[in-house]
């Protein structure tokens, strides 16, 4: 095992990795911007060392690849954990770490590059036996080719950025006229967001639900899955609430799609944590969308129902250890739900709300809270607005919902507006209680003032 690990991230994910290091007896060295160093985050006080990466804007600190690798080397760290976001899925950064003798805690740069492009990931998925949504065979040359493919597949269709992520560069189209307009818009947005205007097309599945499988590989041809999560409660393609397992999947579906996900990871000789993302059609079939080559924000719900510390497992795999379990060793117990508490104002179109946390009291029976904050902590304006993840575990879905509702009803977070009240309304809604939410449900419910 490593003696010192550099945490190349911030906020809640950095706090999570500092905790994993502590439990493994590893010294955690945290990189931090000047804004975060002044914010009063408890995890920075717990770290063995804190290295300043630069000024507040991410481009001058957490995204400065050369500076991050140099900080890891100068602080005598044998390995680096990228967390999620920032440089976590940047193949060039993973390769840079390797060049300078720092172990990147994640898959190889080659696999990251393969999965980082949607079209190449689709091809790799097909070769590995995963079902994919019907779509173009490759990138689209222009709007007219997009129209031809769309009419072959049938409307509605979705135009998507090949280098996309976070919901950017996606357009839903109902006819040829919309395709022509959307192709230009999506290309322009993709170029601005990712530096690449390449577009491909898929059939748009109405009533789709977001299902993902947590996999782990050891880089020696061995891989397992830890079951599925449902992440269909979203706003503009951004997840707000996740649960494990998925209320819409049967045990047989879990076994089937989990098995083929693990087999695909083994086929790619995958090392570390990864997530296979699927879209569930109304008929119950699942189609591969993409693979996230990192640990997900929502991994705690999987940890709660499997009893496995996935962050620690990342460190062990990166240190060269084989998978310590076989598929038959992984068991599931109960149900878990996670809500993301963001410093945003839902009544003002989810406008981010940086400021100082005055009160932070969250907890309860069967509740886990992952956060980097405490009363008095300041939220800088430069980064993602996530301030805490609240996870409820119960013997079944009904008990998990009840525990989450009790927790949120008794929580006190003051100083900035948050999404906590919105989550209370989501949990109380008839659609969520019945487990019937698709990826567009929240937008419809908010527009109709159902919640």
Secondary structure, DSSP 8 states (H G I E B T S, - for coil): --SEEEE---HHHHHHHHHHHHHHT-EEEEEEEHHHHTTT-HHHHHSSEEEEEESSSGGGTTT-HHHHHHHHHHTT-SEEE--SSTTTT-HHHHHHHHHTT-EESSS-HHHHHHHHSHHHHHHHHHHTT--B-SB-SS--SSHHHHHHHHHHH-SSEEEEETT--TTTT-EEESSHHHHHHHHHHHHHHHHHHHS---EEEEE--TT-EEEEEEEEEESSS-EEEEEEEEEEEEETTEEEEEEES-TT--HHHHHHHHHHHHHHHHHTT-EEEEEEEEEE-TTS-EEEEEEE-S--TTHHHHHHHH---HHHHHHHHHTT---S--GGG----SEEEEEEEESEEGGGTTEE--EE--EEE---TTEEEEES--TT-EE-TTS--EEEEEEEEESSHHHHHHHHHHHHHT-EEESS--SHHHHHHHHHSHHHHTT---TTHHHHHHHTT--
